Amino acid sequence: MDIRLLALLVPAVSLCQATLAAPPKKKLLLVSHTAGFRHEEGIAAGERTLAEIGERSGAFSVAYCRTADDVKKMLTPEYLNAEKFDGVVFLNTTGDIGVPDLKAFIRWIETGKAFIGMHAATDTYHGNDDYLNLIGDAFVTHGRQCTIEPLVQDPKHPATVDWPRGTKIHEEVYIFKRNDRSKVHVLLYLDKTPDDGRPEANQPGDCLLAWNKVQGKGRVFYTAFGHRGDVWDNEVIRVHMLGGIRWALGLAKGDAKPGPAKP
């Protein structure tokens, strides 16, 4: 064979093999139904952003679960398995959103699926210990929106590896019920309470902002960001969310051991 022809064929064959070996996109269901306060701006921006970063990265595609009827139909293990979903995102959900069998849904996550919570996902299913243990904590309160400078706890995790030191975000900052480092692997935190106008504002403390954990064979990622529409347009936040989602889907490696203790 002509050596020049061989030189052309080898890269072509390698490209073909790489294409054939490329894994299919993961599939996520974005749940945005609410039974309490509705973050209209955050939900609209979140749906758009997650679809965009999934498409641009090639990591995942999305489908939507927006109404009470959608929840009844789609959030069952039978439907999720039949439609070959790899994970579910609770995108600013609030209250009891009507999952037909929450225990069965959590067991589905535990088989090796991804569960991703955005902002008000912790304002969902208050008083339900099964859900609390799944997501890792529960929203208690917030003050006025304010500017914070999140601190990176795990600089090697895909959700935080590219987070620039000194990044400031203007956001509605949640205060959580447990705020317990022994229950989750901390990714981002504040070392003082946010300057949000509450009597407890600007005091030394340990306020968690993002974490991950394992649930059976499943993976859970939560970020408290996502109230404001412009937060979803922030490239630092988009990279943070993509990294966390990729970890939850098993596309990237990262630590999930609870902790560490407060620095």
Rosetta silent file (secondary structure, phi, psi, omega in degrees, C-alpha in Angstrom):
SEQUENCE: MDIRLLALLVPAVSLCQATLAAPPKKKLLLVSHTAGFRHEEGIAAGERTLAEIGERSGAFSVAYCRTADDVKKMLTPEYLNAEKFDGVVFLNTTGDIGVPDLKAFIRWIETGKAFIGMHAATDTYHGNDDYLNLIGDAFVTHGRQCTIEPLVQDPKHPATVDWPRGTKIHEEVYIFKRNDRSKVHVLLYLDKTPDDGRPEANQPGDCLLAWNKVQGKGRVFYTAFGHRGDVWDNEVIRVHMLGGIRWALGLAKGDAKPGPAKP
SCORE:     score description
SCORE:     0.000 S_00000001
   1 L     0.000  139.965  177.675    0.000    0.000    0.000 S_00000001
   2 L   -57.390  130.078 -176.317    1.205    3.517   -0.816 S_00000001
   3 H   -62.030  -30.713  179.531    2.727    4.987    2.359 S_00000001
   4 H   -70.476  -38.518  177.762    0.946    8.280    1.729 S_00000001
   5 H   -65.440  -40.463  179.044   -2.438    6.548    1.522 S_00000001
   6 H   -62.091  -39.591 -179.750   -1.669    4.656    4.721 S_00000001
   7 H   -63.416  -31.347  177.851   -0.838    7.915    6.460 S_00000001
   8 H   -77.734  -35.733 -174.856   -4.283    9.237    5.522 S_00000001
   9 H   -73.725  -36.950 -174.851   -6.146    6.081    6.499 S_00000001
  10 H   -60.724  -48.765  177.519   -4.713    5.609    9.994 S_00000001
  11 H   -62.368  -36.264 -179.182   -6.081    8.878   11.451 S_00000001
  12 H   -64.533  -42.696  178.119   -9.427    8.229    9.742 S_00000001
  13 H   -64.927  -41.959  179.628   -9.691    4.762   11.274 S_00000001
  14 H   -62.008  -41.386  178.567   -8.674    6.122   14.681 S_00000001
  15 H   -63.986  -41.584  179.128  -11.336    8.843   14.426 S_00000001
  16 H   -62.655  -43.376  179.642  -13.951    6.271   13.466 S_00000001
  17 H   -65.135  -39.906  179.335  -12.997    4.074   16.413 S_00000001
  18 H   -64.420  -39.352  179.066  -13.105    7.036   18.793 S_00000001
  19 H   -64.538  -43.748  179.794  -16.537    7.984   17.491 S_00000001
  20 H   -65.218  -32.635 -176.172  -17.829    4.459   17.933 S_00000001
  21 H   -83.674  -13.093 -177.542  -16.367    4.287   21.436 S_00000001
  22 L   -61.928  128.259 -178.944  -17.839    7.619   22.575 S_00000001
  23 L   -68.919  150.176  177.636  -20.390    6.976   25.330 S_00000001
  24 L   -67.712  155.997  176.052  -23.959    8.128   24.714 S_00000001
  25 L   -59.611  144.707  169.885  -25.160   11.285   26.420 S_00000001
  26 E   -74.361  162.465 -175.463  -26.637   10.861   29.855 S_00000001
  27 E  -126.607  123.017 -178.256  -30.289   11.794   30.246 S_00000001
  28 E  -115.908  142.353  173.233  -31.622   14.075   32.996 S_00000001
  29 E  -102.685  119.013  179.234  -35.187   14.923   33.988 S_00000001
  30 E   -92.135  113.584 -178.393  -35.531   18.554   35.131 S_00000001
  31 E  -101.213  120.243 -178.259  -38.317   18.826   37.712 S_00000001
  32 L  -128.193   14.368  176.496  -39.574   22.389   38.305 S_00000001
  33 L   -68.115  143.966 -179.634  -43.068   21.835   39.716 S_00000001
  34 E  -129.689  146.888  174.814  -43.720   23.797   42.917 S_00000001
  35 L  -123.413   18.622  177.867  -46.209   23.477   45.760 S_00000001
  36 L  -148.040 -143.547  177.993  -44.983   26.578   47.590 S_00000001
  37 L   -56.948  139.179 -178.901  -43.145   29.744   46.586 S_00000001
  38 L  -112.586  121.699  177.599  -42.291   29.689   42.897 S_00000001
  39 L   -85.545   77.739 -175.344  -38.951   31.030   41.661 S_00000001
  40 H   -56.788  -48.084 -177.548  -40.193   32.008   38.202 S_00000001
  41 H   -65.693  -46.136 -178.429  -36.981   33.762   37.198 S_00000001
  42 H   -66.677  -34.473  179.066  -34.683   31.104   38.619 S_00000001
  43 H   -70.030  -47.341 -179.533  -36.663   28.254   37.071 S_00000001
  44 H   -61.086  -46.042  179.766  -36.780   29.788   33.588 S_00000001
  45 H   -67.369  -36.067 -179.912  -33.078   30.650   33.663 S_00000001
  46 H   -66.504  -43.897  178.045  -32.233   27.267   35.158 S_00000001
  47 H   -60.197  -45.097 -179.440  -34.040   25.284   32.482 S_00000001
  48 H   -63.955  -46.804 -176.112  -32.320   27.274   29.756 S_00000001
  49 H   -65.182  -45.475 -178.268  -28.876   27.082   31.345 S_00000001
  50 H   -65.050  -37.340  175.659  -28.943   23.366   32.124 S_00000001
  51 H   -63.781  -41.438 -178.742  -30.069   22.582   28.581 S_00000001
  52 H   -66.066  -48.431 -176.030  -27.265   24.766   27.205 S_00000001
  53 H   -71.322  -28.365  174.808  -24.434   23.366   29.318 S_00000001
  54 H   -66.916  -43.318 -179.222  -25.607   19.832   28.685 S_00000001
  55 H   -69.144  -46.258 -176.408  -25.619   20.384   24.937 S_00000001
  56 H   -67.128  -35.520  179.941  -22.339   22.309   24.779 S_00000001
  57 H   -81.527  -21.656 -174.774  -20.465   19.835   26.953 S_00000001
  58 L    75.037    9.454 -173.976  -22.006   16.811   25.275 S_00000001
  59 L   -82.013  -35.617 -174.567  -22.464   15.322   28.749 S_00000001
  60 E  -157.997  158.208  170.455  -26.242   15.120   28.973 S_00000001
  61 E  -112.565  165.312 -176.684  -29.598   15.918   27.438 S_00000001
  62 E  -129.197  151.786  168.531  -32.651   17.131   29.343 S_00000001
  63 E  -130.401  165.877 -168.976  -36.386   16.558   29.481 S_00000001
  64 E  -121.111  140.408  176.971  -38.881   18.554   31.525 S_00000001
  65 E  -128.683   99.323 -165.679  -41.298   17.760   34.360 S_00000001
  66 L  -113.231  -19.942 -172.568  -43.213   20.982   35.029 S_00000001
  67 L  -122.924  169.778  176.777  -46.696   20.259   36.343 S_00000001
  68 H   -60.587  -39.674  178.225  -48.428   18.184   39.008 S_00000001
  69 H   -65.574  -38.306  176.482  -49.629   15.813   36.293 S_00000001
  70 H   -60.103  -43.957 -178.883  -46.068   15.507   34.973 S_00000001
  71 H   -60.682  -46.667 -179.389  -44.843   14.579   38.454 S_00000001
  72 H   -60.462  -37.576 -177.685  -47.490   11.879   38.870 S_00000001
  73 H   -79.840  -41.358 -165.096  -46.627   10.410   35.485 S_00000001
  74 H   -98.135  -28.457 -175.041  -42.855   10.813   35.367 S_00000001
  75 L   -92.268   55.373  172.064  -41.451   10.491   38.890 S_00000001
  76 L  -126.341  147.390  178.244  -41.949    6.766   39.212 S_00000001
  77 H   -56.508  -35.553 -178.331  -39.213    4.146   38.877 S_00000001
  78 H   -63.053  -47.843 -179.521  -41.199    2.468   36.104 S_00000001
  79 H   -67.618  -46.317 -177.320  -41.357    5.598   33.947 S_00000001
  80 H   -60.866  -38.875  177.760  -37.783    6.690   34.704 S_00000001
  81 H   -71.689  -42.331 -178.812  -36.435    3.263   33.792 S_00000001
  82 H   -62.136  -36.297 -179.108  -38.596    2.922   30.685 S_00000001
  83 L   -91.471    4.042  173.921  -37.393    6.313   29.420 S_00000001
  84 L    59.470   44.766  174.670  -33.791    5.481   30.367 S_00000001
  85 L   -79.233  140.709  177.673  -33.152    8.459   32.651 S_00000001
  86 L   -96.942  -13.285 -179.817  -29.793    8.538   34.401 S_00000001
  87 E  -176.532  172.334 -177.486  -30.796   11.111   36.979 S_00000001
  88 E  -132.239  139.036  174.250  -33.217   13.765   38.167 S_00000001
  89 E  -110.276  125.813  168.673  -32.730   17.459   38.928 S_00000001
  90 E   -92.897  102.123 -173.787  -34.984   19.197   41.451 S_00000001
  91 E   -98.239   95.315  179.632  -34.787   22.718   40.007 S_00000001
  92 L    56.326   33.922  171.651  -36.174   25.186   42.574 S_00000001
  93 L   -66.763  153.748  175.092  -38.913   22.786   43.623 S_00000001
  94 E  -144.490  147.946  175.061  -40.814   23.740   46.796 S_00000001
  95 E    72.785 -164.251  176.827  -43.206   21.986   49.158 S_00000001
  96 L   -85.773  100.788 -172.013  -44.754   18.561   48.695 S_00000001
  97 L   -82.795   -1.904  172.486  -44.623   18.276   44.928 S_00000001
  98 L    89.385   28.522  173.265  -46.633   15.058   44.808 S_00000001
  99 L   -58.150  126.112 -173.224  -44.132   12.332   43.971 S_00000001
 100 L   -54.570  -41.578  178.867  -46.416    9.241   43.881 S_00000001
 101 L  -144.534   94.831 -174.160  -44.132    7.153   46.108 S_00000001
 102 H   -62.859  -39.159  178.961  -41.224    9.131   47.527 S_00000001
 103 H   -61.669  -42.423  179.130  -39.615    6.093   49.151 S_00000001
 104 H   -65.860  -37.810  177.447  -39.686    4.213   45.829 S_00000001
 105 H   -62.568  -44.208  179.346  -38.208    7.246   44.061 S_00000001
 106 H   -65.295  -38.372  176.603  -35.350    7.401   46.578 S_00000001
 107 H   -62.314  -35.034  176.678  -34.738    3.669   46.169 S_00000001
 108 H   -62.329  -44.832  175.601  -34.460    4.306   42.424 S_00000001
 109 H   -56.966  -41.501 -175.150  -31.731    6.897   43.116 S_00000001
 110 H   -68.899  -12.548  177.743  -29.984    4.361   45.336 S_00000001
 111 L   -76.836   -7.217  179.326  -29.671    1.884   42.463 S_00000001
 112 L   126.164   21.420 -179.370  -26.954    4.090   40.969 S_00000001
 113 L   -97.342  172.712  179.806  -28.738    7.159   39.631 S_00000001
 114 E  -101.851  139.095  170.228  -27.979   10.867   40.029 S_00000001
 115 E  -126.749  123.416 -176.764  -29.958   13.295   42.164 S_00000001
 116 E  -123.001  127.888  177.920  -29.144   16.979   41.756 S_00000001
 117 E  -113.823  134.077  179.120  -30.720   19.745   43.833 S_00000001
 118 E  -118.355  124.455  174.469  -30.656   23.411   42.873 S_00000001
 119 H    47.629  -99.697 -171.378  -31.352   26.227   45.382 S_00000001
 120 H   -74.656    4.758  173.060  -34.938   25.666   46.624 S_00000001
 121 H   -58.303  -25.690  176.000  -34.667   21.885   46.332 S_00000001
 122 H   -82.554   -3.968  174.699  -33.888   22.109   50.064 S_00000001
 123 H  -101.211   30.838 -174.113  -37.231   23.941   50.527 S_00000001
 124 E  -124.689  139.619  178.147  -39.011   20.767   49.417 S_00000001
 125 L    53.745   49.860  175.047  -40.651   18.016   51.506 S_00000001
 126 L   -60.790  138.268  178.810  -40.113   19.716   54.867 S_00000001
 127 L    85.970   -4.747  178.761  -40.538   17.284   57.731 S_00000001
 128 L   -98.469  107.953 -175.675  -39.810   14.234   55.593 S_00000001
 129 H   -64.911  -32.641  179.113  -36.695   12.579   57.001 S_00000001
 130 H   -61.941  -44.357  179.724  -36.216   10.362   53.946 S_00000001
 131 H   -70.100  -40.885  178.170  -35.959   13.396   51.685 S_00000001
 132 H   -57.247  -43.686 -179.465  -33.825   15.304   54.211 S_00000001
 133 H   -70.653  -28.548  176.187  -31.359   12.438   54.319 S_00000001
 134 H   -67.864  -55.022 -172.335  -31.335   12.238   50.516 S_00000001
 135 H   -82.094  -24.844  173.372  -30.575   15.882   49.804 S_00000001
 136 L   108.128  -20.531  178.469  -28.481   16.463   52.915 S_00000001
 137 L  -170.500  174.265 -178.310  -30.160   19.452   54.583 S_00000001
 138 L  -133.402  138.081  175.972  -33.273   21.637   54.739 S_00000001
 139 E   -63.185  137.868  175.879  -33.808   25.357   54.163 S_00000001
 140 E  -113.864  -50.832 -176.202  -34.768   27.346   57.272 S_00000001
 141 E  -162.245  173.890  170.059  -34.609   31.022   56.356 S_00000001
 142 L  -154.185  158.384  173.701  -32.874   33.762   54.394 S_00000001
 143 L  -101.837 -152.790  177.875  -32.405   37.490   54.678 S_00000001
 144 L   -69.925  158.212  175.933  -32.105   40.076   51.937 S_00000001
 145 L   -64.141  143.814 -174.743  -30.056   39.244   48.875 S_00000001
 146 E  -152.614  169.393  179.137  -26.412   40.099   49.379 S_00000001
 147 E   -95.254  129.648 -179.923  -22.935   39.694   47.942 S_00000001
 148 E  -125.858  159.323  174.758  -20.859   36.806   49.257 S_00000001
 149 L  -119.700   90.005 -176.652  -17.372   35.456   48.602 S_00000001
 150 L   -61.058  146.379  177.002  -17.677   31.651   48.731 S_00000001
 151 E  -106.635  137.654 -179.520  -14.716   29.646   49.988 S_00000001
 152 E   -85.226  124.518  176.413  -13.671   26.425   48.292 S_00000001
 153 L   -88.774  -41.028 -178.204  -13.453   23.444   50.632 S_00000001
 154 L  -121.309   95.223 -176.406  -12.453   20.812   48.070 S_00000001
 155 L   -74.452   -4.169 -179.801  -10.310   22.318   45.278 S_00000001
 156 L  -100.246  -13.759 -177.453   -9.972   18.953   43.515 S_00000001
 157 L   -72.012  143.782 -179.064  -13.657   18.168   43.061 S_00000001
 158 L   -59.539  -22.635  178.901  -15.029   18.766   39.536 S_00000001
 159 L   -77.601  -16.524 -174.379  -17.653   21.145   40.974 S_00000001
 160 L  -133.301   -3.087 -175.184  -15.013   23.436   42.454 S_00000001
 161 L   -61.473  -29.116 -178.481  -11.707   22.707   40.709 S_00000001
 162 L  -106.812   15.169 -179.825  -12.132   25.753   38.446 S_00000001
 163 L   -77.091  115.859 -176.838  -13.667   28.102   41.037 S_00000001
 164 L   -72.008  136.413  175.806  -11.467   31.249   41.041 S_00000001
 165 L   -58.928  137.111  177.743  -10.304   32.529   44.412 S_00000001
 166 L    87.925    1.662  179.010  -12.035   35.783   45.335 S_00000001
 167 L   -61.741  133.086  177.989  -15.156   35.188   43.235 S_00000001
 168 L  -116.323  138.437 -177.794  -18.108   37.218   44.513 S_00000001
 169 E  -129.202  133.109  173.599  -21.736   36.324   43.885 S_00000001
 170 E   -96.341  119.088 -169.671  -24.858   38.396   44.598 S_00000001
 171 E  -159.002  166.017  169.074  -27.536   35.939   45.630 S_00000001
 172 L   -84.118  116.212 -171.624  -30.245   34.949   48.091 S_00000001
 173 L   -99.161  122.186 -179.090  -28.256   32.978   50.665 S_00000001
 174 L   -81.642  142.972  168.442  -29.976   30.096   52.428 S_00000001
 175 E  -105.808  131.525 -171.939  -29.534   29.231   56.093 S_00000001
 176 E  -105.958  159.793 -176.460  -29.917   25.490   56.667 S_00000001
 177 L   -67.616  -51.088 -174.244  -31.372   23.353   59.440 S_00000001
 178 L   -94.814  -46.238 -177.598  -28.471   20.998   60.105 S_00000001
 179 L    47.749   46.469 -167.810  -25.460   22.650   58.498 S_00000001
 180 L  -110.359  110.387 -178.922  -23.706   19.434   59.493 S_00000001
 181 L   -67.796  -16.993  179.088  -20.372   18.571   57.903 S_00000001
 182 L   -78.672   -8.634 -177.921  -20.607   14.998   59.183 S_00000001
 183 L  -101.485  -20.329 -173.996  -23.567   14.363   56.848 S_00000001
 184 L  -140.360  163.636  173.159  -22.190   15.714   53.553 S_00000001
 185 E   -95.201  112.281 -172.040  -18.950   16.332   51.676 S_00000001
 186 E   -77.023  133.817  178.444  -18.562   20.113   51.706 S_00000001
 187 E  -109.556  -46.850  179.206  -17.618   21.844   48.455 S_00000001
 188 E  -133.286  147.193 -179.529  -18.312   25.554   49.090 S_00000001
 189 E  -157.601  171.276  169.954  -18.974   27.432   52.322 S_00000001
 190 E  -116.431  144.983  177.799  -18.816   30.783   54.110 S_00000001
 191 E   -96.579   12.237  172.417  -16.775   31.321   57.273 S_00000001
 192 E  -153.902  160.555  178.725  -19.265   33.905   58.531 S_00000001
 193 L   -69.344  147.823 -176.014  -22.989   34.453   58.295 S_00000001
 194 L   -65.378  152.427  178.760  -24.056   36.427   55.215 S_00000001
 195 L   -82.771   68.532 -170.281  -24.499   40.199   55.397 S_00000001
 196 L  -110.914   13.984  175.668  -28.221   39.818   54.744 S_00000001
 197 L    87.715   -7.108  177.445  -29.770   42.161   57.298 S_00000001
 198 L   -74.866  159.417  177.407  -30.737   39.524   59.859 S_00000001
 199 L   -57.434  -28.226 -178.352  -29.721   40.061   63.513 S_00000001
 200 L   -87.938    6.759 -173.774  -27.237   37.189   63.062 S_00000001
 201 L   -66.066  149.512  172.151  -25.625   38.745   59.984 S_00000001
 202 L    59.647   35.067  177.568  -21.873   39.099   59.570 S_00000001
 203 L  -110.100  150.556  175.883  -20.951   36.898   62.521 S_00000001
 204 E   -54.775  138.255 -177.661  -18.261   34.190   62.563 S_00000001
 205 E  -175.233 -170.974  179.877  -19.808   30.915   61.508 S_00000001
 206 E  -137.884   99.313 -175.279  -19.843   28.002   59.117 S_00000001
 207 E  -112.751  113.760 -177.924  -22.475   28.306   56.395 S_00000001
 208 E   -77.672  143.996 -178.330  -22.534   25.550   53.785 S_00000001
 209 E  -122.005  -30.416 -179.882  -23.298   26.479   50.172 S_00000001
 210 E  -154.920  144.435 -179.160  -22.690   23.342   48.106 S_00000001
 211 E  -155.638  170.685  172.756  -22.034   19.696   48.867 S_00000001
 212 E  -141.235  165.738 -178.525  -22.164   16.168   47.516 S_00000001
 213 E  -166.174  166.316  172.511  -22.759   12.723   48.999 S_00000001
 214 E  -102.085  150.714  178.039  -23.509    9.144   48.101 S_00000001
 215 E  -134.990   97.714 -170.619  -26.946    7.584   48.556 S_00000001
 216 L    63.345 -123.839  173.693  -26.682    3.831   48.278 S_00000001
 217 L   -93.049   -1.875 -178.708  -25.081    3.397   44.860 S_00000001
 218 E   -87.528  168.528 -179.391  -26.428    6.784   43.772 S_00000001
 219 E  -125.948  134.894 -177.710  -24.739   10.180   43.813 S_00000001
 220 E  -119.121  131.296  174.441  -26.213   13.422   45.170 S_00000001
 221 E  -128.869  132.073  177.406  -25.021   16.953   44.354 S_00000001
 222 E  -131.264  137.920  171.182  -26.590   20.100   45.800 S_00000001
 223 E  -130.924  136.885 -178.361  -25.821   23.760   45.224 S_00000001
 224 L   -80.299   -4.877 -179.665  -27.599   26.612   46.987 S_00000001
 225 L   -80.305  153.465  174.698  -27.178   28.919   43.993 S_00000001
 226 L   130.725   10.369  177.468  -29.967   29.567   41.504 S_00000001
 227 L   -73.632  -50.828 -174.805  -32.431   32.117   42.920 S_00000001
 228 L   -88.160  145.096  177.862  -31.574   34.976   40.595 S_00000001
 229 H   -62.804  -39.756 -177.126  -31.689   34.737   36.823 S_00000001
 230 H   -69.966  -21.727  176.107  -28.341   36.489   36.391 S_00000001
 231 H   -62.982  -37.852  179.450  -26.645   33.944   38.664 S_00000001
 232 H   -67.193  -20.917  178.842  -27.381   31.285   36.044 S_00000001
 233 H   -88.060   -8.747 -179.551  -25.571   33.440   33.466 S_00000001
 234 L   -73.093  122.486 -175.116  -22.421   33.657   35.598 S_00000001
 235 H   -62.560  -33.569  177.718  -19.764   31.495   33.943 S_00000001
 236 H   -62.462  -42.540  179.340  -18.252   30.498   37.296 S_00000001
 237 H   -67.556  -40.721 -179.929  -21.638   29.170   38.428 S_00000001
 238 H   -62.587  -42.358  177.994  -22.221   27.375   35.137 S_00000001
 239 H   -66.236  -41.026  176.472  -18.853   25.606   35.379 S_00000001
 240 H   -58.170  -48.418 -178.396  -19.578   24.773   39.037 S_00000001
 241 H   -66.710  -42.836  179.004  -22.943   23.269   38.160 S_00000001
 242 H   -61.357  -42.824  179.067  -21.630   21.319   35.182 S_00000001
 243 H   -62.235  -42.748  178.434  -18.840   19.848   37.293 S_00000001
 244 H   -65.527  -40.196  178.654  -21.255   18.798   40.017 S_00000001
 245 H   -66.120  -44.147  178.910  -23.670   17.272   37.525 S_00000001
 246 H   -59.946  -40.247  176.561  -20.893   15.375   35.755 S_00000001
 247 H   -62.923  -46.458 -177.748  -19.787   13.954   39.102 S_00000001
 248 H   -61.573  -32.621  179.807  -23.360   12.949   40.000 S_00000001
 249 L   -83.469   -0.972 -179.709  -23.734   11.207   36.634 S_00000001
 250 L    78.984   17.659 -179.312  -20.511    9.270   37.154 S_00000001
 251 L   -92.646   -8.740 -179.860  -18.717   11.134   34.366 S_00000001
 252 L  -145.976  148.522 -179.735  -16.066   12.630   36.649 S_00000001
 253 L   -89.461  150.522  177.326  -14.247   11.479   39.755 S_00000001
 254 L  -176.409  153.608 -178.926  -14.390   13.316   43.063 S_00000001
 255 L   -69.401  148.112  176.110  -14.368   12.761   46.788 S_00000001
 256 L  -136.981   11.528  178.860  -17.674   12.204   48.580 S_00000001
 257 L   -67.020  137.167  178.520  -16.521   11.375   52.100 S_00000001
 258 L   -56.424  146.220  178.923  -18.428   13.385   54.745 S_00000001
 259 E   109.649 -155.969   -4.543  -16.593   16.419   56.095 S_00000001
 260 L   -77.875  178.590  176.765  -14.038   17.701   56.488 S_00000001
 261 L   -61.171  157.431 -179.880  -14.281   19.385   59.878 S_00000001
 262 L   -54.855  131.491 -179.365  -14.604   23.147   59.877 S_00000001
 263 L   -59.861    0.000    0.000  -11.235   24.724   58.963 S_00000001
